[in-house]
Amino acid sequence: MMLTQTPKTAVIFLGNMGAGKSTLLSQIGGKFPSGVAFMTGLTKEVTEQVVCLNGEPVILIDTPGLYEARNEATKANAEKMTEALRKGYDYKIFIVLKASNRGITPEDLSLMSKVSKCVQQVNGAKVEYRIIINQIESDKVYDMYEERVAKDNFRGIIEVIRDEYELDIEVSGVMLVRSDEAAVNEMRLRESIAEQIKTHTSFQIKVMDIKADNSDLSLLAGIGCLIMGFLAIGALVVRNKAVVMSVVTNKGFIMNALTIAQTLMELIQKQ
């Protein structure tokens, strides 16, 4: 289809390295070869492409993953992410997380926290985000994310850690993508992503400088296990937030996911 209109809306995918942002954008017509580093397959620059989606021209924006092993690269990626969000479009913002049976990583928690604190609507109101949990490799993990994350749009997890870890993000929808989904039914995946974009709200935004440092992650080192415990025992944690934070404080973030889930269950049963 010939694109004759000047697009005002940008669809931007944010995430960390290896989350699959570029692959998902490619499903809806995006091709970003110039921004991908040779050999690694990792996006290194902010790149854009205009495509026709749902009958309207939109700008797809691919961005580098935020956290890398080298701290200098992490800081540079934060600057590029800020740049990508300051181009003056009406933005539909998606955050792409790589699924894990170990819970949500410190890198992903930090990314969500920093973006939600630094991005606002021009009138100061909160921006709504859509979350895509990508590369889900088993039915068990899919069912876990569907039951504990997608059904309530992350609200249970956010309720547990909002105050202590400055994660106050408005999520209006969660999409789950299996690792083999493109191979099994590429058309269905393309239509699902297009539908998520169509139903997501666009916002005029203002952006403070997003700053990231690898030292940020040490403060979140045990939160992935905490959230895995949440995923394991579900709504009981939400109703017993004080118990959860007691476990976090007293155990110093050194427990593995199974231990923290068992400890939470024991403490909750005593309440």
FENRAMO-V119221 format. One record per run of one state. SS is the DSSP state (@ for helix, = for strand, . for the rest). FROM is the first residue (numbers start at 1). TO is the last residue. If there is no record, write none. Layout:
SS,FROM,TO + SS,FROM,TO
This chain:
.,1,8 + =,9,15 + .,16,20 + @,21,27 + .,28,32 + @,33,35 + =,36,36 + .,37,42 + =,43,43 + .,44,46 + =,47,53 + .,54,55 + =,56,62 + .,63,70 + @,71,84 + .,85,89 + =,90,98 + .,99,105 + @,106,118 + =,119,121 + .,122,127 + =,128,136 + .,137,138 + @,139,150 + .,151,154 + @,155,165 + .,166,169 + =,170,178 + .,179,180 + @,181,184 + .,185,185 + @,186,199 + .,200,202 + =,203,207 + .,208,213 + @,214,220 + .,221,222 + @,223,233 + .,234,234 + @,235,238 + .,239,240 + @,241,251 + .,252,256 + @,257,270 + .,271,271
